[in-house]
Amino acid sequence: MDHKGSSSIESGGAGSVHIQISKLKSKFSDDGGETTSPTIFEPQNGSIGTKTSSTAAANELPPTTRPSIRAPEKKLTLFALRLAVLEKTASGLGTLGFIWATVVLLGGFAITLDKTDFWYITVILLIEGTRIFSRSRELEWQHQATWTITDVGISSFRAIKSSSNSVIRTIKSACRPVLPSRTGTQLHRRELSGEKTRPDRKIWSGQKLPTRTWTTSEVPLLPYAKWVFLSKNVSRVLYWLQIASAVACVALSTMKLVHRNYGEVEKDHSDKRNRKAALIIFYSLALSEALLFLLEKAYWEYKVSFTRLLDSVNKDCELGESGLVSIRRFFYDAYSRCINGSIFDGLKMDMVSFAMELLASSSPDEQLIGARILRKFSVNPRFSEDTLQKIGISLPVMERLVEMLNWKDIDEEEIRYSAAEIISKLSGRKQNSLRIAGIAGSMESISSLLHVSRSHSCACDEISEKRIIVDTENYGSWSFNHLGLQILKKLARDHDICGKIGNTKGLLPKIVDFTLAEERLLKHPTVTPSQIVTVKRSLQVLKMLASTAGTAGKQLRKEISEIVFTISYIRDILRHGGNQPELQILGIEILTSLAIEEDATERIGGTGGVLRVLFDIFFNDEIPESYCHVRSCAGEAIAMLALESKNSCRRILKLRINEDLVRALENPLLRVNAARILRNLCAYSGSDGFEKLKGLTAAAPIILEAIMKEENKLQEVMLGAGACIFKFMNSQDSRIMYERCGIREFDLAHRIFMVLKKYRHPSIKVPSIRRCAIEMAIWMMRDNNTNIRSFESLGIMEELDSVMETTSELENFNIFSGTVGLCRYKMAMDSLVGIAIQLLEEVKN
């Protein structure tokens, strides 16, 4: 049965690759080196896992503190609205003119019209009909032409303008002699060098994603003269056809309105009396409609070409060079909605909703544009709040993003990377992380981002070699490794999700494999940050999983410790990671959490060199003061390993570090944990270690002096250590100790009495101080009957009665996980107080 409980310590957050000296310094107070943050040996106010990173904390700010969201795309929707007003007005006038010509002129005056007027009207109607058709189709062609992903980037725009150059290059390459092919694919290996490695955010070439269907923008309408008849070029033909038609209509209408040579009307031809007015109305309508259309096109060109509205919005949205295609597509969509429906329909569009619609498309090009927009907006501080909120409340979009994590095709690398980065940002919020974890197969999808595997071995008596899939020329695996670990780290902040991570097949071994850090990686002076960040993130994830509370935490610690590489990998980090103290801290904290379980404690203690390297760190005075927290963590881990573990205590005694432990009691940085280690060694080593433990009595004067002079935490641990170590002294040894320190037994009794009087109620900061004080009082009364009278004269009976009335579960546990007690003392607090009262009453009788 596990005697160390099933809950866990509080999980930590993220940090930089390079250690932050100010962060480490802040963990210590200036008076005696005691840690200001609570440890596993005292309870913590609040719920488990309340620590969050600065990013998560920012997400919890009140709504009033968040900046207002700017929407640069509003410029485009407003522009589309104004164009739609001009377009629909012109279309209305054109329709009215067409009806007027067909019904009034050609229907009523067709026979009486002058020959020139007849042909002018006919030509204008044909021109207008052509222009109306081309206008209705031109927008559609332009709409489809924006899907050309090869247009993304400056180089691609240049490629379109110089398509003839590509033909020449193809001919030249065909004439060159055949060069020998590469013997192998160049890999970006995990080597140590001073050169810059491949960045996390890969710049994709922007090549066209192949599909099984035609892309409308690339459809050759005729088998010959393909470039001319590509659909993306048809829109340009239709555009200039409209301009030419409008100019011709303006010219013809103006000529007739200026000259007004509509023919003479004889007096007896009353049916021709209104012909002139009808013609003037028709030509005026045609002229107005054509001028409005030209005004619309002029306004279009002014905003797009002169003021470069699309470029300006793209710059405001910070979408980069590839964003211009997305902006153009968004504008055409908004314009189409204003034209085809109400002129206000386009005003309802925004970039985030637009991208979410594209993400659900079956076209890879549309998916890529949608993923790019959402990724850019998710990482941009100006837009991330609104973007992540909209994505978070749309379950279909989140399911689509999770599904994309499984896309391993080389042509879909950017889509997959964008989806992973968006999921990483979403995971920073608790509500979103719960939704992600609730999606079926989400953990398996996240696991697929970790490109590490072991080949299957046929032999049952060996383990296959680990194989980390490295970057190639066409695919960047390390970027996905970093994102996968980052997502897991954010999800692991919720202890319910930690259980799901542990239940995902093959995920824990993958995380452990990434904690491997060879000696050359840890000691090389020019190691790249990307190599360290992988190890660090995997350690952070393991720490959070190992510190999970409840039954899930117990199972996770069991599974983590059962992986045969876990402890040995951490040992290598502790042994060779002097230049990376933050990695050492994470490794030590993992061991501390695992030590909650009895079986894990045995595995840690039984792994060669772990206890030795922990003591080496704990006693290493050469560690700079700015990195001193590493030593404190090492001491805490040793104390945890020695807690209620007879085997661990025996292994520690074999290291022959008694004298070093005694000296550590005088070091302000180490004395708290040194006292804890001494207490556990004396309490749990067993009777067969008496001779080795007796040498620890050399620490008695130091402990006694600290009990008399110190306060709070240091006084608590010294009382606890003294109550255990003094048991190895007889009456003569104790008298020598008092004489050596210049302290009377009555003074110590009075000090214990004052401790009980000071702490009338259990204290969260020093939960065991009353227990330790009573244990010390019991030892004194058993050591010398005179001390019983001293305690009685001080009135300690009243204090013991007060303790009996105020005892709580807080004082019955050795260690804590948040507000949950772990590792219950063998003797309850009320029983201990009863023993002290019984000793006092025996003297009375």
C-alpha positions in Angstrom: 0.0 0.0 0.0 1.3 3.4 -0.9 2.1 5.3 2.3 2.9 8.6 0.7 -0.5 9.5 -0.6 -2.0 10.0 -4.0 -2.0 13.8 -4.5 0.8 16.0 -5.8 2.6 19.2 -5.6 1.6 22.3 -7.5 2.7 22.5 -11.1 4.9 25.3 -12.4 4.8 27.3 -15.5 6.9 28.3 -18.5 10.1 30.3 -18.7 12.9 31.4 -21.0 15.5 29.1 -22.4 18.2 31.1 -20.6 17.9 31.2 -16.9 16.5 34.4 -15.4 18.7 35.5 -12.6 16.1 37.8 -11.2 13.6 35.0 -11.0 15.9 32.8 -9.1 16.9 35.6 -6.7 13.3 36.3 -6.0 12.8 32.9 -4.5 14.9 33.7 -1.6 14.6 36.1 1.3 17.4 38.1 2.5 17.2 36.8 6.0 18.6 33.3 6.3 17.9 32.1 2.8 14.5 30.6 3.5 12.3 30.2 0.5 9.5 32.7 0.3 7.3 30.4 -1.8 5.5 27.5 -0.2 7.0 24.0 -0.6 5.6 20.5 -0.5 6.3 20.5 3.3 3.6 23.1 4.0 0.0 23.6 2.7 -0.8 26.3 0.1 -3.7 28.5 0.1 -5.9 28.3 -3.0 -6.6 25.4 -5.3 -4.0 23.2 -6.8 -2.3 24.3 -9.9 -3.1 28.0 -9.5 0.3 29.1 -10.8 0.1 30.3 -14.4 2.4 31.9 -16.8 2.4 35.6 -17.6 0.5 34.8 -20.8 -2.3 33.0 -19.0 -2.4 35.7 -16.3 -2.9 38.3 -19.0 -5.8 36.3 -20.3 -7.6 36.6 -17.0 -7.5 40.4 -16.9 -10.8 42.1 -16.4 -12.5 43.2 -19.6 -12.1 46.8 -18.8 -8.3 46.5 -18.9 -8.2 45.0 -22.4 -7.5 47.3 -25.3 -10.2 47.9 -27.9 -9.9 45.7 -31.0 -9.0 47.5 -34.2 -10.4 46.1 -37.4 -8.5 47.3 -40.5 -10.8 45.3 -42.8 -13.5 47.8 -42.1 -11.8 50.0 -44.7 -12.4 47.3 -47.3 -16.0 46.6 -46.4 -16.8 50.4 -46.5 -15.0 50.6 -49.8 -17.0 47.7 -51.1 -20.3 49.4 -49.9 -19.5 52.6 -51.7 -18.6 50.7 -54.9 -21.8 48.8 -54.6 -23.8 52.0 -54.3 -22.3 53.3 -57.5 -22.6 49.9 -59.2 -26.3 49.4 -58.3 -27.1 53.0 -59.3 -25.5 52.6 -62.6 -27.2 49.3 -63.1 -30.5 50.9 -62.3 -30.0 53.6 -64.8 -28.8 51.1 -67.4 -31.9 48.9 -66.9 -34.2 52.0 -67.2 -32.4 53.1 -70.3 -32.7 49.6 -71.9 -36.4 49.4 -71.1 -36.9 53.0 -72.4 -35.2 52.1 -75.6 -37.0 48.8 -76.2 -40.4 49.9 -75.2 -40.6 53.6 -76.1 -38.1 54.2 -78.9 -37.9 50.9 -80.7 -41.4 50.0 -79.8 -43.1 53.3 -80.5 -40.8 55.2 -82.8 -39.0 52.5 -84.6 -40.4 53.4 -88.0 -40.2 57.1 -87.6 -36.7 57.2 -86.2 -34.0 58.9 -88.2 -31.5 56.4 -89.7 -28.6 57.7 -87.6 -30.7 57.6 -84.4 -31.7 54.0 -85.1 -28.2 52.8 -85.6 -26.9 54.9 -82.6 -29.6 53.3 -80.4 -28.9 49.9 -81.7 -25.1 50.2 -81.2 -25.6 51.6 -77.7 -27.9 48.8 -76.8 -25.5 46.2 -78.1 -22.6 47.9 -76.3 -24.6 48.1 -73.1 -25.7 44.5 -73.4 -22.2 43.4 -73.9 -21.0 45.5 -71.0 -23.8 44.2 -68.7 -22.9 40.6 -69.5 -19.2 41.3 -69.0 -19.8 43.2 -65.8 -21.8 40.3 -64.3 -19.2 37.8 -65.3 -16.0 39.9 -64.6 -16.5 40.0 -60.9 -16.9 36.2 -60.9 -13.7 35.7 -62.9 -11.8 38.1 -60.6 -13.2 36.3 -57.6 -11.9 33.0 -58.9 -8.5 34.4 -59.9 -7.6 35.4 -56.4 -7.2 31.7 -55.4 -3.9 31.4 -57.2 -1.6 30.6 -54.3 1.4 30.9 -56.6 0.7 34.6 -56.5 1.8 34.6 -52.9 5.0 36.4 -52.2 7.1 38.9 -54.2 9.0 36.3 -56.1 5.7 34.7 -57.3 4.4 38.0 -58.6 7.6 38.5 -60.5 7.3 35.0 -61.9 3.9 35.8 -63.3 5.2 39.0 -64.9 8.1 37.2 -66.5 6.5 33.9 -67.5 8.4 34.0 -70.7 11.7 33.8 -68.7 10.6 30.5 -67.2 10.2 29.1 -70.7 13.7 30.2 -71.6 15.1 28.8 -68.4 13.4 25.5 -69.2 15.0 25.3 -72.6 18.4 26.2 -71.2 18.1 23.5 -68.5 17.2 20.9 -71.2 20.4 21.8 -73.1 22.7 21.4 -70.1 24.5 18.1 -69.4 22.8 15.9 -66.9 24.4 16.6 -63.4 24.9 13.7 -61.0 22.1 13.5 -58.4 22.7 14.0 -54.7 23.8 10.9 -52.9 21.5 11.6 -50.0 19.1 14.1 -48.6 20.7 16.9 -46.6 19.4 16.8 -43.1 19.4 19.5 -40.4 20.7 17.3 -37.7 20.8 18.1 -34.0 24.5 18.9 -34.1 26.3 21.4 -31.8 27.6 24.3 -33.8 27.8 28.1 -33.6 25.7 28.5 -36.8 22.1 29.5 -36.7 19.7 26.6 -37.0 16.5 26.5 -38.9 14.0 29.0 -37.3 10.9 27.7 -35.6 8.7 29.6 -38.1 9.6 28.2 -41.4 9.2 30.3 -44.5 7.3 28.2 -47.0 8.0 28.5 -50.7 4.4 29.1 -51.5 4.2 26.5 -54.2 0.9 25.4 -55.5 -0.8 22.7 -53.6 -1.7 19.8 -55.9 -5.3 18.6 -55.9 -7.3 16.0 -57.7 -9.6 18.7 -59.2 -9.0 21.8 -61.4 -8.5 25.1 -59.8 -10.7 27.6 -61.5 -8.0 30.2 -61.8 -5.8 27.8 -63.8 -8.4 26.3 -66.2 -7.3 26.5 -69.9 -10.5 27.2 -71.7 -9.0 26.3 -75.1 -6.4 23.6 -75.9 -4.3 26.2 -77.7 -3.1 29.6 -76.7 -3.5 28.5 -73.1 -1.9 31.6 -71.5 -4.4 33.9 -73.2 -7.4 31.8 -72.3 -6.5 31.0 -68.7 -9.5 32.0 -66.5 -7.4 34.3 -64.4 -6.6 36.3 -67.6 -10.2 36.4 -68.8 -11.1 38.8 -66.0 -8.6 41.3 -67.4 -10.1 41.0 -70.9 -13.6 41.5 -69.5 -12.4 44.5 -67.4 -11.0 46.3 -70.4 -14.0 45.4 -72.5 -16.2 47.2 -70.0 -14.0 50.2 -70.1 -14.1 50.3 -73.9 -17.9 49.9 -73.9 -18.4 52.6 -71.4 -16.2 55.0 -73.3 -18.0 54.3 -76.6 -21.4 54.8 -74.9 -20.2 58.1 -73.5 -18.9 59.2 -76.9 -22.0 58.3 -78.9 -24.5 59.7 -76.3 -22.5 62.9 -76.0 -22.4 63.4 -79.8 -26.2 63.0 -80.1 -26.9 65.2 -77.1 -24.6 67.9 -78.4 -25.8 68.0 -82.1 -29.4 67.1 -81.4 -30.0 66.2 -85.0 -33.0 64.0 -84.4 -34.7 64.9 -87.7 -37.5 67.4 -88.4 -41.1 66.7 -87.3 -43.7 67.8 -89.8 -46.9 69.5 -88.6 -49.2 66.8 -89.8 -47.1 64.0 -88.1 -48.4 64.2 -84.6 -47.1 60.7 -83.8 -43.5 62.1 -84.0 -44.1 65.0 -81.7 -42.5 63.3 -78.6 -39.7 61.6 -80.5 -37.1 64.3 -79.7 -37.9 64.3 -75.9 -37.8 60.5 -75.9 -34.4 60.4 -77.6 -33.0 63.0 -75.2 -34.1 61.0 -72.3 -32.6 57.8 -73.7 -29.2 59.4 -74.5 -29.2 61.1 -71.1 -29.8 57.8 -69.3 -27.1 56.1 -71.4 -24.6 58.9 -70.7 -25.4 58.9 -67.0 -25.1 55.2 -66.6 -21.8 55.1 -68.5 -20.4 58.1 -66.5 -21.4 56.5 -63.2 -19.7 53.3 -64.3 -16.5 55.1 -65.3 -16.7 57.0 -62.0 -16.9 53.7 -60.1 -13.9 52.4 -62.0 -12.0 55.6 -61.4 -12.8 55.4 -57.7 -11.7 51.8 -57.8 -8.4 52.5 -59.4 -7.8 55.5 -57.2 -8.3 53.5 -54.0 -6.5 50.4 -55.2 -3.7 51.6 -57.4 -3.1 55.2 -56.2 -3.8 55.1 -52.4 -3.0 51.3 -52.4 -5.8 50.5 -50.0 -5.3 46.7 -50.2 -1.6 47.1 -49.3 -2.5 49.5 -46.5 -5.0 47.1 -45.0 -2.6 44.2 -45.4 0.1 46.2 -43.5 -2.4 47.1 -40.8 -3.4 43.5 -40.4 0.3 42.5 -40.4 -0.3 39.5 -42.7 3.0 39.8 -44.5 3.8 39.4 -48.1 1.5 36.4 -48.5 -1.4 38.3 -47.0 -2.2 40.4 -50.1 -3.9 37.4 -51.7 -6.0 37.0 -48.6 -6.9 40.7 -48.4 -7.9 40.7 -52.1 -10.0 37.6 -51.7 -11.7 39.1 -48.7 -12.5 42.3 -50.6 -14.0 40.5 -53.5 -16.1 38.4 -51.2 -17.4 41.5 -49.4 -18.0 43.3 -52.8 -19.9 40.3 -54.1 -22.2 40.2 -51.1 -22.9 43.9 -51.5 -23.7 43.4 -55.2 -25.6 40.1 -55.1 -27.6 40.9 -52.0 -28.2 44.0 -49.8 -25.5 46.6 -50.1 -25.1 46.2 -46.3 -24.3 42.5 -46.4 -20.6 43.1 -46.9 -20.4 45.2 -43.8 -21.2 42.1 -41.7 -17.9 40.4 -42.8 -14.7 40.3 -40.8 -11.4 38.7 -41.4 -11.7 36.1 -38.6 -15.1 34.8 -39.7 -13.9 34.8 -43.3 -10.8 32.7 -42.4 -12.9 30.3 -40.4 -15.2 29.7 -43.4 -12.2 29.1 -45.6 -10.7 26.6 -43.1 -13.8 24.4 -43.5 -13.4 24.3 -47.3 -12.3 21.2 -49.2 -9.9 23.2 -51.3 -6.2 23.2 -50.0 -5.8 26.7 -51.3 -8.7 28.0 -49.3 -7.6 26.0 -46.2 -4.1 27.6 -46.5 -5.4 31.1 -46.8 -7.8 30.6 -43.8 -5.0 29.0 -41.7 -2.6 31.8 -42.5 -5.0 34.5 -41.5 -6.0 32.8 -38.2 -2.3 32.1 -37.3 -1.3 35.7 -38.0 -4.2 37.1 -36.0 -3.7 34.6 -33.1 -0.1 35.5 -32.5 -0.7 39.3 -33.0 -1.3 41.0 -29.6 -3.7 43.5 -31.3 -6.0 40.8 -32.6 -5.4 37.7 -30.6 -8.1 38.4 -28.0 -10.9 38.7 -30.4 -9.6 36.0 -32.7 -9.1 33.3 -30.0 -12.5 34.1 -28.5 -14.3 33.6 -31.9 -12.3 30.4 -32.5 -12.9 29.1 -29.0 -16.7 29.3 -29.3 -16.8 27.6 -32.6 -16.5 23.8 -32.0 -16.4 22.9 -35.7 -13.4 25.2 -36.3 -11.6 23.7 -33.3 -12.3 20.2 -34.5 -11.0 21.2 -38.0 -7.8 22.6 -36.5 -7.3 19.4 -34.4 -7.8 17.3 -37.5 -5.2 19.3 -39.4 -2.6 18.3 -36.8 -2.6 14.8 -38.4 -1.9 16.1 -41.9 1.7 14.9 -42.6 1.8 15.5 -46.3 4.7 17.7 -47.3 2.5 19.9 -49.4 0.3 20.5 -46.3 3.1 21.4 -44.0 2.2 25.1 -43.6 -1.4 24.3 -43.0 -0.4 21.9 -40.3 2.1 24.3 -38.7 -0.5 27.1 -38.7 -3.1 24.8 -37.1 -0.6 23.7 -34.4 0.3 27.3 -33.6 -3.4 28.3 -33.4 -4.0 25.3 -31.1 -1.1 26.4 -29.0 -2.5 29.8 -28.5 -6.0 28.5 -27.8 -4.5 26.1 -25.1 -3.3 29.1 -23.1 -6.9 29.6 -21.8 -8.5 27.1 -19.5 -11.9 27.0 -21.1 -10.4 26.5 -24.6 -8.0 23.8 -23.3 -11.0 21.9 -21.9 -12.8 22.1 -25.2 -9.7 20.9 -27.1 -9.2 18.0 -24.7 -12.9 17.1 -25.1 -12.5 16.6 -28.9 -12.4 13.0 -29.8 -8.8 12.0 -30.8 -7.3 15.4 -29.9 -4.5 13.9 -27.7 -3.6 11.5 -30.5 -3.5 14.4 -32.9 -1.2 16.4 -30.6 0.9 13.3 -30.1 1.4 13.1 -33.9 3.3 16.4 -33.7 6.1 14.8 -31.7 8.3 13.3 -34.4 10.1 10.6 -32.4 9.7 6.9 -32.5 11.3 3.6 -31.7 11.6 0.8 -34.2 9.8 -2.4 -33.3 12.1 -5.0 -32.1 11.4 -8.7 -32.4 13.5 -9.6 -29.3 11.7 -9.4 -26.0 14.9 -8.9 -24.0 16.0 -5.6 -25.6 14.6 -2.2 -26.2 14.7 -0.7 -29.7 16.8 2.3 -30.4 15.2 5.7 -30.2 14.9 7.6 -33.5 14.1 11.3 -33.6 12.9 12.4 -37.0 15.0 15.3 -38.0 14.5 18.2 -40.3 14.8 17.6 -44.1 15.0 20.0 -46.9 11.3 19.8 -47.4 9.9 19.2 -43.9 10.7 20.8 -40.6 10.0 18.3 -37.9 11.6 20.2 -35.0 9.2 23.1 -35.4 6.3 20.6 -34.8 8.2 19.0 -31.8 8.4 22.4 -30.2 4.8 23.2 -30.8 3.6 19.8 -29.7 5.4 20.1 -26.4 4.2 23.7 -25.9 0.6 22.6 -26.4 1.0 19.7 -24.0 2.5 22.1 -21.4 -0.4 24.4 -21.6 -3.0 21.7 -21.5 -1.2 20.1 -18.5 -2.1 23.1 -16.4 -5.5 21.5 -15.9 -5.1 18.3 -13.8 -8.2 16.7 -15.4 -6.4 16.9 -18.8 -3.3 15.4 -17.4 -5.1 12.2 -16.9 -6.1 12.2 -20.6 -2.5 12.8 -21.6 -1.4 9.8 -19.5 -4.0 7.6 -21.1 -2.9 8.5 -24.7 -1.1 5.5 -26.0 2.6 6.1 -26.6 2.6 9.8 -25.5 4.4 9.5 -22.2 7.4 7.6 -23.7 7.6 10.3 -26.4 7.8 13.1 -23.9 10.4 11.2 -21.9 12.5 10.6 -25.0 12.7 14.4 -25.5 14.3 14.8 -22.1 17.5 13.1 -23.3 20.3 15.6 -23.1 23.8 14.3 -23.8 26.9 15.7 -22.0 28.1 17.6 -25.1 24.7 19.2 -25.4 24.6 20.4 -21.8 28.3 21.5 -21.7 28.9 22.9 -25.1 29.4 26.7 -24.9 27.8 27.5 -28.3 24.7 25.3 -27.9 21.7 26.7 -29.8 18.6 27.8 -27.8 16.3 25.6 -29.9 18.2 22.5 -28.7 17.7 23.4 -25.1 14.1 24.5 -25.4 13.0 21.1 -26.5 14.6 19.5 -23.4 13.2 22.2 -21.2 9.6 21.9 -22.5 9.6 18.2 -22.2 10.8 18.5 -18.6 8.1 21.1 -17.9 5.4 18.8 -19.2 6.8 15.9 -17.1 6.8 18.1 -14.0 3.2 19.1 -14.5 2.1 15.5 -15.1 4.1 14.2 -12.1 2.5 16.9 -9.9 -1.1 16.0 -10.8 -3.4 15.5 -7.8 -5.8 12.6 -7.1 -6.0 9.2 -8.6 -4.9 10.4 -12.0 -1.7 11.8 -10.5 -1.0 8.6 -8.7 -1.3 6.7 -12.0 0.7 9.2 -13.9 3.6 9.1 -11.4 3.5 5.3 -11.6 3.7 5.2 -15.4 6.3 7.9 -15.6 8.6 6.2 -13.1 8.1 2.8 -14.8 9.5 4.2 -18.1 13.1 2.9 -17.8 14.7 6.0 -19.2 13.0 8.6 -17.1 15.2 8.6 -14.0 18.5 8.0 -15.9 17.8 10.9 -18.3 17.2 13.2 -15.4 20.3 11.9 -13.7 22.4 12.9 -16.8 20.9 16.4 -16.7 21.8 16.8 -13.0 25.2 15.4 -13.6 26.2 17.4 -16.6 23.8 20.4 -16.5 25.9 22.9 -14.5 25.6 25.4 -17.3 21.8 24.9 -17.5 20.6 25.3 -13.9 17.0 25.8 -15.0 17.0 22.3 -16.5 18.5 20.9 -13.3 15.7 22.6 -11.2 13.0 21.0 -13.5 14.6 17.6 -13.2 14.9 17.8 -9.4 11.3 18.9 -9.1 10.2 15.9 -11.2 12.1 13.6 -8.8 10.5 15.3 -5.8 7.0 14.8 -7.2 7.7 11.2 -8.2 9.0 10.5 -4.7 5.5 10.9 -3.4 4.9 7.3 -4.5 6.7 4.6 -2.6 7.6 2.5 -5.7 9.0 5.6 -7.5 11.1 6.4 -4.4 12.7 2.9 -4.6 13.3 3.3 -8.3 15.0 6.7 -7.9 17.1 5.5 -5.0 18.0 2.3 -6.8 19.2 4.2 -9.9 22.9 4.5 -9.6 24.3 8.0 -8.9 21.0 9.8 -8.4 21.5 10.4 -4.6 25.2 11.1 -5.1 24.6 13.8 -7.7 21.8 15.4 -5.6 24.2 15.7 -2.7 26.9 17.0 -5.0 24.6 19.8 -6.0 23.3 20.4 -2.5 26.9 20.7 -1.1 28.4 22.5 -4.1 29.6 25.9 -2.8 30.9 26.8 -6.2 27.4 27.3 -7.6 26.9 31.1 -8.0 24.5 32.8 -5.6 22.2 33.7 -8.5 21.7 29.9 -9.1 21.3 29.0 -5.5 17.8 27.8 -5.9 19.2 24.6 -7.5 20.8 23.7 -4.2 17.6 24.3 -2.3 15.6 22.1 -4.7 18.2 19.4 -4.4 17.9 19.4 -0.6 14.1 19.2 -0.8 14.3 16.3 -3.1 16.7 14.4 -0.8 14.4 15.0 2.2 11.5 13.6 0.1 13.4 10.5 -0.9 14.4 9.9 2.7 10.8 10.4 4.0 9.5 7.0 5.3 11.9 5.1 3.1 14.3 2.8 5.0 16.2 1.8 1.9 16.8 5.4 0.8 18.0 6.3 4.3 20.5 3.3 4.2 21.8 4.4 0.8 22.3 7.9 2.1 24.2 6.7 5.1 26.5 4.6 2.8 27.5 7.9 1.1 29.2 8.9 4.4 28.1 12.5 4.3 27.3 13.0 8.0 29.9 15.6 8.5 28.8 17.5 5.4 25.2 17.5 6.7 26.3 18.8 10.0 28.2 21.6 8.4 25.2 22.4 6.2 23.3 23.3 9.3 25.4 26.4 9.6 24.8 27.5 6.0 21.9 29.9 5.9 20.9 28.6 2.4 21.0 24.9 3.3 20.1 24.6 6.9 16.4 24.2 6.5 16.6 21.2 4.2 19.6 19.9 6.0 17.6 19.7 9.2 14.8 17.9 7.3 17.2 15.4 5.9 18.7 14.7 9.4 15.2 14.3 10.9 14.2 11.8 8.2 17.4 9.9 8.5 17.1 9.5 12.2 13.4 8.7 12.1 13.3 6.1 9.3 16.7 4.4 9.1 15.8 1.7 11.5 17.6 0.3 14.4 20.4 -1.3 12.3 21.8 2.1 11.4 22.3 3.2 15.0 26.1 3.4 14.9 26.1 5.5 11.8 23.4 7.8 13.1 25.1 8.3 16.4 27.7 10.4 14.6 25.0 12.9 13.8 24.8 13.9 17.4 27.7 16.3 16.6 25.0 18.5 15.2 23.2 18.8 18.6 24.9 22.1 19.7 24.0 23.7 16.4 20.4 22.6 16.6 20.1 23.6 20.2 21.4 27.1 19.5 19.1 27.5 16.5 16.1 26.4 18.6 16.9 29.1 21.2 17.5 31.9 18.7 15.6 31.3 15.5 11.9 31.8 14.7 9.3 30.4 12.3 10.3 27.8 9.7 13.9 27.4 10.8 12.8 26.9 14.4 10.3 24.3 13.3 12.7 22.2 11.3 15.4 22.5 14.1 12.9 21.3 16.7 12.0 18.4 14.5 15.6 17.4 13.9 16.5 17.9 17.5 13.6 15.7 18.7 15.0 12.8 16.6 18.7 13.3 16.9 18.7 13.9 20.7 17.2 10.4 21.1 20.7 9.0 20.3 22.2 10.7 23.3 22.2 9.5 26.9 21.8 11.8 29.9 25.5 12.4 30.1 25.8 13.4 26.4 22.9 15.7 26.9 24.5 17.4 29.9 27.7 17.9 27.9 25.7 19.4 25.1 24.0 21.9 27.5 27.3 22.9 29.0 29.0 23.3 25.6 26.2 25.6 24.4 26.0 27.5 27.7 22.2 26.8 27.9 20.3 25.4 30.9 17.7 22.7 30.5 15.2 25.1 32.1 15.9 27.6 29.3 15.1 25.0 26.7 12.0 24.1 28.5 11.0 27.7 28.7 11.6 28.1 25.0 9.4 25.1 24.2 6.7 26.6 26.5 6.9 29.9 24.7 6.5 28.2 21.3 3.3 26.5 22.4 2.0 29.7 23.9 2.8 31.6 20.7 1.1 29.1 18.4 -2.3 28.7 20.1 -3.7 27.5 16.8 -2.1 25.5 13.9 -0.2 27.7 11.5 -0.1 27.2 7.7 3.4 28.6 7.5 4.8 26.2 10.1 2.2 23.4 10.3 4.4 21.0 12.4 6.0 23.4 14.9 3.6 22.5 17.7 4.1 18.7 17.0 7.9 19.2 17.0 7.9 21.2 20.2 5.8 18.6 22.0 8.2 15.8 20.7 11.1 17.8 22.1 9.3 18.2 25.4 8.6 14.5 25.6 12.3 13.7 25.0 13.3 16.2 27.7 10.9 14.7 30.3 12.1 11.2 29.5 15.7 12.2 29.6 15.5 13.9 33.0 12.7 13.8 35.6 13.8 17.3 36.7 12.5 18.7 33.4 9.0 17.4 34.2 8.9 19.7 37.2 10.3 22.6 35.1 7.5 22.2 32.6 5.0 21.9 35.4 6.2 25.1 37.0 5.9 26.9 33.7 2.3 25.8 33.3 2.7 23.8 30.2 -0.3 21.6 31.2 -2.6 24.5 30.3 -0.9 24.9 26.9 -1.2 21.2 26.2 -4.9 21.3 27.0 -5.2 24.2 24.6 -3.3 22.2 21.9 -5.6 19.3 22.5 -8.6 21.5 21.9 -7.2 23.1 18.7 -5.6 20.2 16.9 -6.5 19.8 13.3 -5.7 17.5 10.3 -3.1 20.1 9.3 -0.8 18.8 12.0 -1.2 15.1 11.1 0.7 15.3 7.8 4.3 15.5 6.8 3.8 16.9 3.3 1.0 18.7 1.4 -0.3 19.1 -2.1 -2.1 22.4 -2.1 -4.6 22.0 0.7 -4.5 18.2 0.6 -2.4 16.4 3.2 0.0 13.6 2.1 2.1 11.1 4.2 0.3 11.0 7.5 2.4 10.8 10.6 2.4 7.4 12.3 1.1 9.0 15.5 -1.8 11.4 15.5 -1.4 14.8 17.1 -3.9 14.1 19.9 -2.1 10.9 20.8 1.2 12.7 21.0 -0.3 15.4 23.3 -1.7 12.6 25.4 1.7 11.1 26.0 3.1 14.5 27.1 0.1 14.9 29.5 0.6 11.4 30.8 4.3 12.0 31.6 3.3 15.2 33.6 0.6 13.3 35.5 2.9 10.5 36.5 5.0 12.8 38.5 2.0 14.1 40.4 1.0 10.6 41.3 
